[in-house]
Amino acid sequence: MRGRGLRVEISRERSLGSRIRAARQQRAAVVVVVGDQEVETGNVQATDGRDNTRHSLPVDALGDLLAEAHRERVALQW
């Protein structure tokens, strides 16, 4: 993701719930959870910070989607 010009923050400290709450308090545009299951399947669960909708998609597709929205300076279109 960083190679695509996107800001990425990785957090492994504290519980998953507290990390998600912290991301919401920081008003993160997208929160992505990557655990053992996601690594195994190649899909990630991404939560849109605007409306808290959850989307499951391949990690490469997420990267393309985020990079395009960033490059075009438009809202993320799932």
C-alpha positions in Angstrom: 0.0 0.0 0.0 2.8 2.4 0.8 4.3 1.7 -2.6 1.1 3.0 -4.1 1.5 6.3 -2.2 -0.9 5.6 0.6 -0.5 6.3 4.3 -0.5 3.1 6.3 -0.4 2.6 10.0 0.1 -0.9 11.4 -0.8 -1.6 15.0 -0.2 -4.8 16.8 -0.5 -3.6 20.4 -3.6 -3.9 22.6 -6.8 -5.7 21.8 -8.4 -5.7 18.4 -11.4 -3.8 19.7 -9.3 -1.0 21.2 -7.3 -0.7 18.0 -10.5 -0.3 16.0 -11.8 2.3 18.5 -8.6 4.2 18.2 -8.8 4.2 14.4 -12.4 5.5 14.6 -11.3 8.3 17.0 -8.6 9.3 14.5 -11.2 9.3 11.8 -9.4 6.8 9.6 -10.9 6.7 6.1 -10.5 2.9 6.0 -9.8 0.3 8.7 -8.4 -3.0 7.5 -8.2 -6.1 9.6 -5.7 -8.7 8.6 -5.6 -11.9 10.7 -4.7 -15.5 10.1 -7.9 -16.1 8.2 -7.3 -13.2 5.9 -3.8 -14.2 5.2 -5.0 -17.7 4.4 -7.7 -16.6 2.0 -6.0 -13.5 0.5 -9.1 -11.4 1.3 -9.2 -8.6 3.8 -12.1 -7.0 5.7 -12.2 -3.2 5.2 -14.5 -0.9 7.1 -15.4 2.5 5.5 -14.8 5.2 8.1 -17.6 7.3 6.7 -20.5 5.0 7.3 -18.9 1.9 9.0 -19.9 -0.4 6.2 -17.8 -3.5 5.9 -16.4 -5.0 2.7 -14.6 -8.2 2.1 -12.3 -8.2 -1.0 -8.9 -9.4 -2.2 -6.0 -7.3 -0.9 -4.9 -6.4 -4.4 -8.4 -5.2 -5.3 -8.4 -3.0 -2.1 -5.0 -1.6 -3.0 -6.2 -0.7 -6.5 -9.4 0.8 -5.2 -7.7 3.0 -2.6 -4.9 4.1 -5.0 -7.4 5.1 -7.6 -9.5 7.1 -5.1 -6.4 8.8 -3.8 -5.0 9.6 -7.3 -8.3 11.0 -8.5 -9.0 12.8 -5.2 -12.5 11.3 -5.1 -14.5 9.5 -2.4 -14.0 5.8 -2.2 -16.5 3.9 -4.4 -17.0 0.3 -3.2 
